[in-house]
Amino acid sequence: MSEEKSLNFIEEIVENDLNSGKYETLVTRFPPEPNGYLHIGHAKAICLNFGLTQKYGGYTNLRFDDTNPVTEKTEYVNSQQEDIRWLGFNWKNELYASDYFDELYGFAVKLIEKGLAYVDESAADEIAALKGTPTEPGQDSPYRNRSIEENLDIFTKMKNGEFPDGAYILRAKIDMASPNMLMRDPIIYRIKHAEHHRTGNKWCIYPMYDFAHGQSDSIEHITHSICTLEYVSHRELYDWFIEKLEIFPSKQYEFARLNLTSTVMSKRKLLQLVNENLVNGWDDPRMPTISGLRRRGFTPKSIREFCERIGIAKRENLIELSLLEFCIREDLNKTANRVMAVLDPIKLVITNYEKGTEDLIGENNPEAEDGGGTRVIPFSNELWIEREDFMEVPAKKWFRLAPGAMVRLKFAYIVKCEDFVKDENGNVTEIHCTYIPESKSGSDTSGINVKGTIHWVSASHAKTAEIRLYDRLFVSETPDAEEGDFKDYLNPESLTVLPNAYIEPALADADLDGRYQFIRKGYFCLDKDSTAEKLVFNRTVTLKDTFKKPN
């Protein structure tokens, strides 16, 4: 009997709360800001929030934290919804912080009326100077003791658009001597004359994240508001607003965010890569975005398995990208059909083969649970093979083609290299072989044993394809931690394009959802750039970890 998997610390909290009767229904939320595409770090949070309510019942809300109209777009809303669904999750309610702008404004008025918020017209540098340091208390703003009536009057005029950006802010009145810098009269509203992607120009004041977040949780009766560790210091303020407003007591819990080697996870830095055309958009297969991973050929199952394996912890750590690659290899090994593709072709002519075309049988996937099935592969006397499978002067223990050497053609026959042809530059352009008719795979009576097997594609039946070989985006495992600009550590070999590869004809019917193992070459998928005239395949991952760290 298998040992039961231990609970992570958040699951322990949830179980205790449900078993004690503290909550009847578990309610979580996933609250992305629609200012970019979701990445693999968000996948961890998605799997956690949705996974909890799948396990314990209840439901998860999708709430867009759209309180900054300058950076937010409907494009990002749509992409984030698509990513969550693709990962295999569904939300109960689709909500927006902007749904609550009226209520949040009312909460701010309530704080003013309780003497717990005030309007400040100090310049940003003056506010910063009075804030103090972690070891020294701050000083009160000269506007901290405005009357409630005056604060309400100015705040109303702020809402009505009577002041320019930056003229006033609304601050909570808490404690300028607090050891937690966030409690030193934080800003809760600012003036921004900018069109919002949903509310248009109805509002020109917008709540800050710390003010909108907890109250939105409370409005939705979120029982467990799960954030990453950088929000630990925000929890005191989260609780303060809920207490003073006397609203539903949502509770915040923090877990370690995902840090992955050889990439960056900051949406700001990812946007930089996109805007400076250092990658080909948010869904570039080298990007750590969910849409980029999807385009590269990663499956929802592999990403969920990765998130399961790294677990939920309270301490930050750095996860090797190779673990994510391991998860996709494990999945595709059982699900991807084996096919043949020649990426760097050289012609092989079988001089004694006179049958014209012969249909051979190839296994689709011997690792598949259902046996994988078979397919027909056309064979003829002229084939494409990999250039690297021939060596004019063979090295020691060379088991592929060389003058006088024999090798098995996958699913086909044993062939012997008789001679080869070179061009004027001394490059081998054609290999001439003879075949052993009795050596056909599945009915070999030749008695000949060879150590090498190579793949091939019939030249007269092959389809042409462009192959994109993707590798890690950065040569440094920790580009964020290096000196200088993180972009200095981009991997110049993160993309290699092979424009004239040959694929077996069965791949002409490939679709965007298909996953394929190119025998001996790695796992590949069809790219959206494909046309009827030219197919494009992306390498998802090599058959084994081949990344060479720089010296």
Summary of the structure (lengths in Angstrom):
residues: 551
radius of gyration: 30.8
end to end distance: 47.1
largest distance: 101.3
contacts: 1717
relative contact order: 0.10
helix: 31%
strand: 25%
